[in-house]
Amino acid sequence: MKKSFLAAGFLVFTAVLMFAAANPQAATKLVPLDLSKVSDSFPVIMQAPEGATAADDFGSVLVKKGDNFQVEVSSSPNDIESLKKEIKANTLNKFKAFVVETADVLLYESTVMGKSEFHFAANVKAGDVTYGAKDTRGPVYTKADVELMLKCFQSLTAKK
């Protein structure tokens, strides 16, 4: 009886570890990050991975944790239609497909030198202001990386 209980516990533990490895978002603890501490232009709070930092980035706020979570938040919205055209016309970072394409969100796959990567641009209204965000260009992000960044940006709320 004791051995079967231990075996069952081990199987459950192994299943949880496998799920977390396959779903990095599920294993990421999100905590509130106050962007107003960086600038008065950002009286908002955003959920971000525990340990993420926020810093001034030439008038925007860069929310970062490691190489795979880098969100540039702007105090003005993105022009989604113009970005769509720019993305499709880029000859270095070649557009492959939109994974999400709405009036406020672009999440897309592209290739650079034959290697697949993902990016996003989005707008969120928090209080009376519509903020824009994009991932920092340069690092290679997976779909899961970008989905987490987008999810966090979409959590943006006005500070009370």
C-alpha positions as CSV (number, residue, x, y, z in Angstrom):
1,M,0.0,0.0,0.0
2,K,2.7,2.4,1.0
3,K,4.7,1.7,-2.2
4,S,1.7,2.3,-4.5
5,F,1.0,5.6,-2.7
6,L,4.6,6.7,-3.3
7,A,4.5,5.5,-6.9
8,A,1.2,7.5,-7.5
9,G,2.7,10.6,-5.9
10,F,5.8,10.3,-8.0
11,L,3.7,10.0,-11.2
12,V,1.7,13.1,-10.3
13,F,4.9,15.0,-9.5
14,T,6.4,13.9,-12.8
15,A,3.3,15.0,-14.7
16,V,3.3,18.4,-13.1
17,L,7.0,18.9,-14.0
18,M,6.3,17.8,-17.6
19,F,3.3,20.2,-17.9
20,A,5.4,23.1,-16.5
21,A,8.3,22.4,-19.0
22,A,5.8,22.2,-21.9
23,N,3.9,25.3,-20.7
24,P,6.4,27.9,-19.4
25,Q,3.5,30.4,-18.9
26,A,2.0,28.0,-16.4
27,A,5.2,27.9,-14.4
28,T,5.7,31.7,-14.4
29,K,4.6,33.5,-11.3
30,L,3.2,36.9,-12.2
31,V,3.3,39.8,-9.7
32,P,2.1,43.4,-10.0
33,L,4.8,45.8,-11.2
34,D,4.2,49.6,-10.7
35,L,5.4,51.5,-13.8
36,S,4.7,54.9,-12.1
37,K,7.9,54.4,-10.1
38,V,9.8,54.8,-13.4
39,S,7.9,57.8,-14.7
40,D,4.8,59.9,-13.9
41,S,3.7,59.4,-17.5
42,F,2.9,55.8,-16.6
43,P,0.4,55.7,-13.7
44,V,-0.3,52.0,-14.3
45,I,0.4,48.6,-12.9
46,M,1.2,45.6,-15.1
47,Q,1.5,41.9,-14.1
48,A,5.0,40.7,-14.9
49,P,7.1,37.7,-14.1
50,E,8.4,37.7,-10.5
51,G,11.8,39.5,-10.5
52,A,11.1,41.6,-13.6
53,T,12.4,45.1,-13.6
54,A,11.0,48.4,-15.1
55,A,13.4,51.1,-16.3
56,D,13.2,54.3,-18.4
57,D,13.9,53.6,-22.0
58,F,14.1,57.0,-23.8
59,G,10.5,58.0,-22.7
60,S,9.1,54.4,-22.7
61,V,9.3,51.9,-20.0
62,L,11.2,48.7,-20.6
63,V,9.9,45.8,-18.5
64,K,12.5,43.0,-18.5
65,K,13.3,39.7,-17.1
66,G,16.2,37.9,-18.7
67,D,16.5,37.6,-22.5
68,N,13.1,36.1,-23.1
69,F,10.9,38.8,-21.5
70,Q,11.4,42.3,-22.8
71,V,8.4,44.6,-23.3
72,E,8.7,48.2,-24.3
73,V,5.6,50.1,-23.0
74,S,4.9,53.5,-24.6
75,S,2.5,56.2,-23.4
76,S,1.0,56.4,-26.8
77,P,-0.7,53.7,-28.9
78,N,0.8,51.8,-31.8
79,D,-0.5,52.5,-35.3
80,I,-1.5,48.8,-35.9
81,E,-2.4,49.3,-39.6
82,S,1.0,50.9,-40.4
83,L,2.8,48.2,-38.4
84,K,1.0,45.5,-40.4
85,K,2.4,47.0,-43.6
86,E,5.9,47.5,-42.1
87,I,5.9,43.9,-40.9
88,K,4.9,42.5,-44.3
89,A,7.4,44.7,-46.1
90,N,10.5,43.8,-43.9
91,T,13.0,42.0,-46.1
92,L,15.4,41.0,-43.2
93,N,12.8,39.8,-40.7
94,K,10.6,38.0,-43.3
95,F,6.9,37.9,-42.4
96,K,5.5,34.3,-42.2
97,A,2.0,34.6,-40.6
98,F,-0.2,36.5,-38.1
99,V,-1.0,34.3,-35.2
100,V,-3.3,37.0,-33.8
101,E,-4.5,39.9,-35.9
102,T,-7.1,42.3,-34.3
103,A,-7.6,46.0,-34.2
104,D,-5.4,46.2,-31.0
105,V,-3.1,43.2,-31.3
106,L,-0.6,41.8,-33.8
107,L,1.2,38.6,-32.8
108,Y,3.2,37.2,-35.7
109,E,5.8,34.7,-36.8
110,S,8.7,35.7,-39.0
111,T,12.0,34.2,-40.1
112,V,15.5,35.6,-40.0
113,M,18.1,33.7,-41.9
114,G,15.7,30.7,-42.0
115,K,15.1,30.7,-38.2
116,S,11.6,31.2,-36.9
117,E,10.8,33.8,-34.3
118,F,7.8,35.5,-32.9
119,H,6.9,39.2,-32.1
120,F,4.0,41.3,-30.9
121,A,2.7,44.8,-30.9
122,A,-0.5,45.8,-29.0
123,N,-2.5,48.6,-27.5
124,V,-4.3,48.6,-24.2
125,K,-6.5,51.3,-22.6
126,A,-5.9,51.8,-18.9
127,G,-7.9,54.6,-17.4
128,D,-8.2,57.4,-19.9
129,V,-5.0,56.6,-21.8
130,T,-4.3,54.0,-24.5
131,Y,-0.8,52.6,-24.1
132,G,1.2,50.7,-26.8
133,A,3.8,48.0,-26.4
134,K,6.1,45.9,-28.5
135,D,8.7,43.3,-27.6
136,T,12.3,44.5,-27.8
137,R,13.7,43.7,-31.2
138,G,16.9,41.6,-31.4
139,P,16.4,38.6,-29.1
140,V,14.8,35.5,-30.7
141,Y,11.5,34.8,-29.0
142,T,9.4,31.7,-29.0
143,K,5.6,31.8,-29.4
144,A,5.3,31.1,-25.7
145,D,7.6,33.9,-24.8
146,V,5.6,36.4,-26.9
147,E,2.3,35.1,-25.6
148,L,3.4,35.7,-22.0
149,M,4.7,39.2,-22.8
150,L,1.3,40.0,-24.5
151,K,-0.7,38.6,-21.6
152,C,1.3,40.7,-19.2
153,F,0.9,43.9,-21.2
154,Q,-2.8,43.2,-21.6
155,S,-3.1,43.1,-17.8
156,L,-2.2,46.9,-17.7
157,T,-4.5,48.7,-15.3
158,A,-4.7,52.3,-14.1
159,K,-3.1,52.8,-10.7
160,K,-5.7,53.7,-8.0
